[in-house]
């Protein structure tokens, strides 16, 4: 048996950013809470699969890195993701939002 849960964060405008990171961080915690460690990966997508998706992935990865390694490398992680998929984290505002969220 396979169970799939879908979550949607509707307070994030296309090509923009939420006004405050707190609601997004609560959403991310909810998604993580509903996905036990043995459940497999989380699939993330937005309209184009690069802007908001990239922000979600970077914030999630950096929170995990902070927890386990006590370090942060937003620039390095965005660069790594862009080597695998062009345009991950599309705008300067999105990049700044990642910093604000962390």
C-alpha positions as CSV (number, residue, x, y, z in Angstrom):
1,X,0.0,0.0,0.0
2,X,1.3,3.5,-0.9
3,X,-0.1,6.7,0.6
4,X,0.4,10.0,-1.1
5,X,-0.3,13.3,0.6
6,X,-0.4,16.6,-1.2
7,X,0.2,19.9,0.4
8,X,-0.3,23.3,-1.2
9,X,1.1,26.6,0.1
10,X,-1.2,29.3,-1.5
11,X,0.4,32.4,0.1
12,X,3.4,32.5,-2.3
13,X,2.9,34.6,-5.4
14,X,4.4,33.5,-8.7
15,X,7.8,35.2,-9.1
16,X,7.4,36.9,-5.8
17,X,7.8,36.0,-2.1
18,X,5.6,35.8,0.9
19,X,5.6,39.0,3.0
20,X,6.9,37.1,6.0
21,X,8.7,33.8,6.3
22,X,6.8,32.5,9.4
23,X,3.8,31.1,7.6
24,X,6.0,29.3,5.1
25,X,8.2,27.9,7.9
26,X,5.0,26.6,9.6
27,X,4.0,25.0,6.3
28,X,7.4,23.4,5.9
29,X,7.3,22.0,9.5
30,X,3.8,20.5,8.7
31,X,5.0,18.8,5.5
32,X,8.1,17.4,7.3
33,X,6.0,16.2,10.3
34,X,3.7,14.3,7.9
35,X,6.6,12.6,6.2
36,X,8.2,10.1,8.5
37,X,11.9,9.4,7.8
38,X,11.2,6.0,6.3
39,X,8.5,7.3,3.9
40,X,10.8,8.3,1.1
41,X,11.5,11.7,-0.5
42,X,9.3,14.7,-0.6
43,X,8.3,15.8,-4.2
44,X,8.2,19.6,-4.5
45,X,6.9,21.6,-7.5
46,X,5.5,24.9,-8.5
47,X,4.4,26.4,-11.9
48,X,7.8,26.2,-13.5
49,X,9.5,24.0,-10.9
50,X,12.4,26.4,-10.3
51,X,11.6,29.5,-8.3
52,X,9.4,28.6,-5.3
53,X,10.5,25.0,-5.7
54,X,14.1,26.0,-5.4
55,X,13.4,28.2,-2.3
56,X,11.5,25.3,-0.6
57,X,14.4,22.9,-1.3
58,X,17.1,25.3,-0.2
59,X,15.4,26.3,3.0
60,X,14.6,22.6,3.9
61,X,18.2,21.6,3.1
62,X,19.7,24.4,5.1
63,X,17.5,23.7,8.1
64,X,18.7,20.1,8.1
65,X,22.3,21.2,7.7
66,X,22.0,23.6,10.6
67,X,20.5,20.8,12.7
68,X,23.2,18.3,11.8
69,X,26.3,20.3,10.9
70,X,25.7,23.7,12.5
71,X,26.6,25.4,9.2
72,X,24.8,27.2,6.4
73,X,25.9,27.7,2.8
74,X,23.0,29.1,0.8
75,X,25.1,30.3,-2.1
76,X,26.8,26.9,-2.4
77,X,23.5,25.0,-2.3
78,X,21.8,27.2,-4.9
79,X,24.9,26.9,-7.1
80,X,24.8,23.1,-6.7
81,X,21.1,23.0,-7.5
82,X,21.6,25.2,-10.6
83,X,24.2,22.8,-11.9
84,X,21.4,20.2,-11.9
85,X,18.5,22.4,-13.0
86,X,18.8,25.9,-14.5
87,X,17.2,28.9,-12.8
88,X,16.6,27.2,-9.4
89,X,15.7,30.2,-7.1
90,X,14.8,32.6,-9.9
91,X,14.9,36.1,-8.4
92,X,17.0,38.2,-6.0
93,X,13.8,38.6,-3.8
94,X,13.6,34.8,-3.6
95,X,17.2,34.5,-2.6
96,X,16.7,37.2,0.0
97,X,13.6,35.3,1.3
98,X,15.8,32.3,1.9
99,X,18.1,34.4,4.0
100,X,15.1,35.9,5.9
101,X,13.6,32.4,6.5
102,X,16.8,31.1,8.0
